[in-house]
Amino acid sequence: MPKISDAQRAAVRGRIIDATIDVASRKGLVDLAMSDIIRESGMSAGAIYGHFDGKDALLIEVAERVMIGRSAELMALAHTTPLPTPAQLLRRLIDAMPPEIVDGGLVLQIWGAVGAGGSMRPVAMSAVEKLMKGFEVYLTEWFVARGATRRSAGARARKQVAAFLGLAQGYLVHRAVLGPEASDRYLAAVDSLLADV
């Protein structure tokens, strides 16, 4: 049997994860079955189980891609010039995600699965930690750009970062429930709320 390279292995894993996201976006996490993923990917069950132990292991990978993938982008946006407003930052973070993940409610389903405990909780905790750090860096830069000293900006950012994460989660809920056309209204409210911050 020919040995496959790490790059080939990663590509196959990516294809399986993509198939899982596609099926979960259509059917939801609750109704997702391995047979759906097998059919969507066009791969054999043996090939999929050669990469993942089962549905839970695969969903952990999906959660990592969806949730942790935003943290690197957040850090990059925190150092752009001109610095985006808080609402622009939220829009860029969420709009960079595939619409079927956001508008189809897959992100909300992942968060819901985390709330029940289980195997995705450590992934969520890691994602929250990374997102909080990214939002803290962004908010520090935001406050410095508005005239605060770096020290006071950092202290203020640490106090407000949890609320800012809540605004990001609220945006996801708002968009998933009311649709992408309601996004502008939510983001205008975020800008208004933070205008004097």
N, C-alpha and C positions, 0 to 999 in steps of 0.2 A: 504494500500500500504506500503510495507516494506521501512524503512528508509535506505538510502545508506550512507556509511561512506565517509569521506572526501577523503580517499585514493581511494575508488571505483570511486568517482566522478572525481578525477584527472585522473584516468586511462581511463575513458570513454572520457574525454576531450582530452587526449593524443591520443587516437585512432582516434578521429575525426580530430585532427590536422594532424596526420600521413596520413590519407586518403586524406586530402586536399593537403598536400605536394606531395603525389604520383600523384594525378590527375593534379595539377598545373604544375608539372615537365613534364608531358606528353603533356598537352593541352595548357599550358600557362595561365597566369592570366586573359587575356582578354576573352578567350573562356571558362573559368571555370564557371560552373553552380552548384547551390546547388544540383540539381538532380544527377550530377556526383559524388558529395561528398557522398550523400545518398547511391548511388549504390556501390561506392568503400568501404565505411565503413561497409556496410551490416546492417546499423541501419535504423530505421524509421525516417521520417522527424520530427515527434514530439520529438523523442529522441534528435536529433541534435539541433532543435530549443529550446529545454529545456536547452541547454548548451550555445548556441550562438544565438544572435538576428537575425543574417543573415550573408551574405557573407562578408560584410565589417568587422564585429566583428571577424569573423573567420580569415580573412586575417591579421588583426592586431595581432592576436595570433601567426600566422605563422611568420610574420615579427619579432616579439619579439623573438621567438625561434631561428630563423636564425641569426639575427643580434646581439642581446644582449647576446646570448649564447657564443659568442666568447670572451667577455670581461673577464670572470672569467678565462678562459684558458690562455688568454694573461697575466693576473696578475701572474698566476702560472709560466708561462714560463719566466717571467722577473726575477724570483728569483731562477732559476735552475742553477746548476753547472755541467759542464761548461755552461756559458751563450751562447745560440745559436747566430750565426751571424744573421744579419737582414734578409738575404734570407732564412736561416733555420727557423727563426721565422715565416715568411710569409708562408712558405711551411707547417709548422706544424699547423698553424691556419686554413689554407684553406683545407689541406688534412684531417683534423679532421671532416670536414663537409661531409655529404653524397654526393657522386659524382653526383647523379641526381640533387641535388640542385645547385652545382657549374657548372658542365659541361653542364647541361640542360639549364642553363641561368636563373634559378629561382631567384637567388640573384640579377641579373641585372634587372629583371622584377620588383622586389620589390623596388629597388632603383629608377627605372623609375616611378613607381606609386607614390613614395614619391615626385619626382620632379614636379609632377602635382598638388601638394598640397593634400588636402583631409585628410582623417582620419588616414592614416599611417604616416603622417609627425611628430606628437609628438613621435611616437615610434622610428622613424629614428633619430630624434634629441637626444633622450635619448641614443640610441645606439652609435651615433657619440661621444657624450660627454663621455660615458664610454670607448669607444675604444681610444679616444684621451688621456684620463687619463692613460689607460693601456700602450699605446705606449710611453707616457711621462715617466712613471716609467721604462719601458724597456730601452729607450734611455739613461736615466740617468745612469742606471747600466752599459750600454754599454760604455758610455764615461768614467765612473769611472774605468772600467776594462782596459781602454786604457790610464790611467794615469791622468785623469782630477780630480780636487778636486770635492767633492760632490756638492758644491755650483755652481761652473762653469759648471759642468755637468748638473745640473738641469736647469740652465739658457739656456744652449745650447739646451737641450731637448725641452724646451718650445718653442724655436724659430723654431725648425725643425719638431715638431710633426705633423703639418698639411701636410707637404710634405711627411712624412712617411705614413700617412693615405692614401694619394694619391697613393703612391706606392702599398699599399695593394689593393686599389680599382682597380688600373691598372692591378695588377696580376689577379684579378677576371675577368676583361674584357678580358685580353689576353688569359686566359685559356678557358673562355666560347666561345670566337670567334675562336681561333686557335686550341683548344683542349688540353687535358692534356699533350700530347707529346711535346708541345711547352713550357711547364712550365720550364724545365731546362734552356733553353736559356734566358728566362725572369729573372729567379732567378740568373743566372750567371751575367747578366747585373746589377742587383741590388747589388750583391757583389762587382762588379768592380766599380760601381758608389760610393759605400760607403766605399771602401777600405781605403781611407785616412781620413775618418770621425772619 
